[in-house]
Amino acid sequence: MRHAFVAFAVVLSTLVVPIAVTATWLSLRVDDTDAYVDAVAPLADEPELRAALSRELAQAASASVAERVPGAGAFDGVIRRMTQDVVANDAFPEFWREANAKAHREFLAIVHERDADVVADGWVYLDIGPLLDEVLADLVGVLPVAVELPSRPVLVPVVPESELERGRGAYQVLDFLAVWAPLLWLALVALAVLVAPGVRGRLRTAALCAFGAALGGAIALLLEAPVTDLVADRAEPENQDLVRLIVEVVTASLGDTALVVVVAGLVVGSGLLVASLLPGLRGRADRRTAHP
């Protein structure tokens, strides 16, 4: 009976690990605006990101020019250079942080049912309209006629609101488990070790729990790619590459967390297993029992 309980506790603790890793990552990285912004901030230096945003801006700027200037197509080359300059200047990284912070607050408002704070209509957007204003201000100085170019919102859709609403329940459960899943794992490990017979048995049980943690971490590690695909595939087809770029950076931290658990589990488990095989361990334990 005792061995059966130990085996059950070890297996259950292993199953809890991927939930604990994912929930903790969600709470620390996805559910925290500052942490999320810190994760995506390095993308401001990625040529792929700048090229994607430059294309969005060029389309919006060309549309504004076409409304007011005849033969607007002649300025396409100038517009492309100006949009590239805007996303390459020193102010862009700070703008990128602010735009992502705004989008992330919108995301949190939806998943936590703070409907009064929801602004977007159907999507969580990255608002790059302020960059368009810079481009239009520069364009006015090079156009052959004095004209006021109309600004327009430039919203890059990232995640559909409907998808977030469907996943709201699961998200909130994982957010709740960020504290309780690790505590449950600790409780299961403690029970398994305490119930195991003898010093060797306890060391080996602790080793099995550590190896189980490594296995659970590996399972969580395998979630990185499916989570990325799940979010990116929900984006508009023309924005999927941009969304994938953002999501990959965020989910990479899930992979990093899971990898730490895998390595720690293997190292600790190996150490405990070796300790359980040390000669004379039983004898010392027996002497302590005979002479308390």
KOLKELUM-577191 format. One record per residue (C-alpha): residue in one letter; chain; y, x, z. Coordinates in pm, whole numbers, plus 50000, padded with zeros to 5 digits. Layout:
N
 rest kette    c2    c1    c3
    A     A     Y     X     Z
...
***
This chain:
292
 rest kette    c2    c1    c3
    M     A 50000 50000 50000
    R     A 50236 50282 50089
    H     A 50172 50465 49762
    A     A 50224 50145 49565
    F     A 50562 50089 49732
    V     A 50668 50448 49663
    A     A 50570 50415 49297
    F     A 50757 50085 49269
    A     A 51072 50232 49427
    V     A 51063 50539 49200
    V     A 51025 50327 48885
    L     A 51295 50085 48991
    S     A 51535 50368 49076
    T     A 51476 50512 48728
    L     A 51562 50179 48567
    V     A 51882 50154 48772
    V     A 52014 50492 48651
    P     A 52126 50397 48296
    I     A 52297 50088 48440
    A     A 52469 50299 48707
    V     A 52579 50563 48455
    T     A 52713 50307 48208
    A     A 52885 50099 48475
    T     A 53047 50403 48634
    W     A 53167 50528 48295
    L     A 53305 50185 48213
    S     A 53496 50166 48541
    L     A 53635 50520 48534
    R     A 53709 50558 48164
    V     A 53727 50222 47989
    D     A 53870 50002 48264
    D     A 54149 50246 48356
    T     A 54447 50262 48120
    D     A 54556 50614 48218
    A     A 54203 50749 48177
    Y     A 54163 50573 47843
    V     A 54493 50709 47714
    D     A 54402 51060 47828
    A     A 54075 51029 47635
    V     A 54235 50925 47305
    A     A 54549 51141 47334
    P     A 54393 51447 47159
    L     A 54343 51234 46847
    A     A 54716 51270 46781
    D     A 54636 51616 46642
    E     A 54354 51494 46417
    P     A 54443 51511 46044
    E     A 54211 51214 45976
    L     A 54405 50992 46219
    R     A 54744 51100 46087
    A     A 54634 51041 45728
    A     A 54511 50690 45811
    L     A 54832 50593 45988
    S     A 55040 50752 45711
    R     A 54868 50528 45456
    E     A 54939 50218 45667
    L     A 55304 50316 45698
    A     A 55340 50396 45329
    Q     A 55213 50051 45231
    A     A 55454 49879 45470
    A     A 55750 50096 45365
    S     A 55680 50038 44994
    A     A 55672 49663 45056
    S     A 56012 49679 45230
    V     A 56166 49882 44950
    A     A 56021 49650 44684
    E     A 56202 49355 44844
    R     A 56546 49514 44802
    V     A 56537 49786 44537
    P     A 56448 49742 44166
    G     A 56192 49988 44035
    A     A 56066 50060 44385
    G     A 55752 50227 44250
    A     A 55959 50532 44159
    F     A 55999 50606 44530
    D     A 55628 50606 44618
    G     A 55610 50985 44630
    V     A 55917 51007 44854
    I     A 55774 50738 45083
    R     A 55440 50919 45116
    R     A 55614 51245 45212
    M     A 55832 51067 45467
    T     A 55540 50886 45631
    Q     A 55349 51213 45650
    D     A 55648 51378 45815
    V     A 55679 51097 46071
    V     A 55317 51126 46187
    A     A 55341 51506 46191
    N     A 55656 51542 46402
    D     A 55665 51647 46765
    A     A 55736 51294 46889
    F     A 55416 51149 46745
    P     A 55176 51246 47031
    E     A 55391 51063 47286
    F     A 55418 50760 47058
    W     A 55038 50764 47018
    R     A 54992 50756 47394
    E     A 55234 50467 47437
    A     A 55081 50264 47152
    N     A 54732 50306 47297
    A     A 54848 50220 47648
    K     A 54994 49896 47516
    A     A 54676 49810 47322
    H     A 54460 49893 47623
    R     A 54660 49665 47852
    E     A 54602 49389 47601
    F     A 54229 49469 47603
    L     A 54217 49451 47984
    A     A 54406 49122 47986
    I     A 54140 48968 47762
    V     A 53827 49103 47933
    H     A 53961 49018 48279
    E     A 54081 48671 48173
    R     A 54446 48734 48246
    D     A 54546 48490 47973
    A     A 54913 48493 48070
    D     A 54928 48861 47969
    V     A 54755 48820 47631
    V     A 54996 48880 47346
    A     A 54787 48948 47036
    D     A 54683 48659 46816
    G     A 54312 48706 46758
    W     A 54299 49086 46777
    V     A 54378 49382 46994
    Y     A 54626 49577 46782
    L     A 54778 49920 46762
    D     A 55145 49855 46693
    I     A 55284 50133 46471
    G     A 55599 49939 46378
    P     A 55831 50191 46552
    L     A 55705 50459 46312
    L     A 55795 50235 46018
    D     A 56148 50200 46155
    E     A 56181 50579 46145
    V     A 56061 50591 45785
    L     A 56298 50313 45676
    A     A 56594 50482 45846
    D     A 56519 50801 45653
    L     A 56469 50611 45326
    V     A 56813 50450 45339
    G     A 56969 50794 45297
    V     A 56781 50874 44973
    L     A 56796 50542 44790
    P     A 57040 50523 44498
    V     A 57204 50207 44633
    A     A 57330 50116 44976
    V     A 57081 49865 45110
    E     A 56941 49750 45442
    L     A 56565 49772 45440
    P     A 56387 49496 45633
    S     A 56162 49613 45913
    R     A 55827 49445 45958
    P     A 55549 49459 46214
    V     A 55275 49706 46132
    L     A 54977 49605 46342
    V     A 54647 49789 46301
    P     A 54370 49555 46423
    V     A 54113 49730 46641
    V     A 53890 49477 46822
    P     A 53865 49100 46762
    E     A 53965 48896 47065
    S     A 53667 48664 47004
    E     A 53425 48957 47040
    L     A 53583 49058 47369
    E     A 53562 48703 47497
    R     A 53192 48687 47408
    G     A 53124 49013 47589
    R     A 53354 48934 47881
    G     A 53073 48832 48116
    A     A 52867 49145 48056
    Y     A 53177 49361 48089
    Q     A 53270 49209 48425
    V     A 52914 49244 48554
    L     A 52908 49614 48461
    D     A 53250 49661 48618
    F     A 53116 49507 48941
    L     A 52804 49726 48930
    A     A 53011 50045 48908
    V     A 52998 50062 49289
    W     A 52677 49879 49369
    A     A 52439 50030 49112
    P     A 52478 50389 49242
    L     A 52440 50261 49599
    L     A 52125 50072 49502
    W     A 51984 50388 49343
    L     A 52054 50587 49660
    A     A 51890 50317 49874
    L     A 51577 50310 49657
    V     A 51545 50688 49661
    A     A 51593 50699 50038
    L     A 51328 50430 50093
    A     A 51080 50599 49859
    V     A 51124 50935 50032
    L     A 51100 50789 50383
    V     A 50785 50589 50306
    A     A 50606 50878 50130
    P     A 50346 51044 50354
    G     A 50396 51403 50475
    V     A 50649 51670 50390
    R     A 50490 51755 50057
    G     A 50468 51389 49965
    R     A 50836 51337 50043
    L     A 50943 51642 49847
    R     A 50736 51533 49547
    T     A 50868 51178 49572
    A     A 51225 51310 49577
    A     A 51138 51526 49275
    L     A 51003 51222 49090
    C     A 51323 51032 49168
    A     A 51528 51322 49033
    F     A 51318 51338 48716
    G     A 51356 50961 48690
    A     A 51734 51003 48712
    A     A 51713 51254 48426
    L     A 51513 51003 48221
    G     A 51761 50727 48300
    G     A 52047 50957 48204
    A     A 51874 51027 47873
    I     A 51850 50652 47809
    A     A 52223 50618 47879
    L     A 52288 50912 47646
    L     A 52114 50724 47366
    L     A 52359 50435 47410
    E     A 52655 50640 47283
    A     A 52587 50589 46911
    P     A 52495 50215 46929
    V     A 52807 50137 47135
    T     A 53023 50319 46880
    D     A 52861 50134 46589
    L     A 52889 49799 46767
    V     A 53266 49829 46813
    A     A 53345 49996 46480
    D     A 53146 49742 46279
    R     A 53355 49460 46427
    A     A 53678 49608 46292
    E     A 53834 49512 45960
    P     A 53659 49704 45678
    E     A 53976 49893 45582
    N     A 54026 50007 45943
    Q     A 53669 50089 46040
    D     A 53708 50465 45993
    L     A 54015 50470 46217
    V     A 53851 50251 46483
    R     A 53534 50461 46474
    L     A 53743 50774 46529
    I     A 53899 50621 46842
    V     A 53575 50476 46980
    E     A 53382 50799 46926
    V     A 53628 50986 47146
    V     A 53595 50730 47424
    T     A 53216 50697 47411
    A     A 53181 51076 47402
    S     A 53270 51068 47772
    L     A 52969 50838 47826
    G     A 52751 51099 47662
    D     A 52906 51373 47877
    T     A 52844 51175 48197
    A     A 52486 51098 48099
    L     A 52421 51462 48008
    V     A 52539 51575 48352
    V     A 52291 51332 48510
    V     A 52009 51459 48286
    V     A 52074 51825 48369
    A     A 52125 51761 48740
    G     A 51808 51552 48758
    L     A 51598 51819 48588
    V     A 51739 52102 48800
    V     A 51708 51917 49133
    G     A 51367 51775 49045
    S     A 51233 52116 48948
    G     A 51365 52269 49268
    L     A 51207 52001 49484
    L     A 50877 52025 49300
    V     A 50865 52402 49347
    A     A 50951 52358 49716
    S     A 50662 52114 49756
    L     A 50421 52378 49625
    L     A 50524 52653 49864
    P     A 50224 52788 50060
    G     A 50219 52728 50434
    L     A 50437 52418 50414
    R     A 50161 52194 50548
    G     A 50082 52437 50826
    R     A 50440 52451 50950
    A     A 50465 52075 50937
    D     A 50140 52037 51132
    R     A 50254 52285 51401
    R     A 50580 52094 51449
    T     A 50381 51774 51491
    A     A 50140 51932 51742
    H     A 50420 52096 51947
    P     A 50719 51865 51946
***
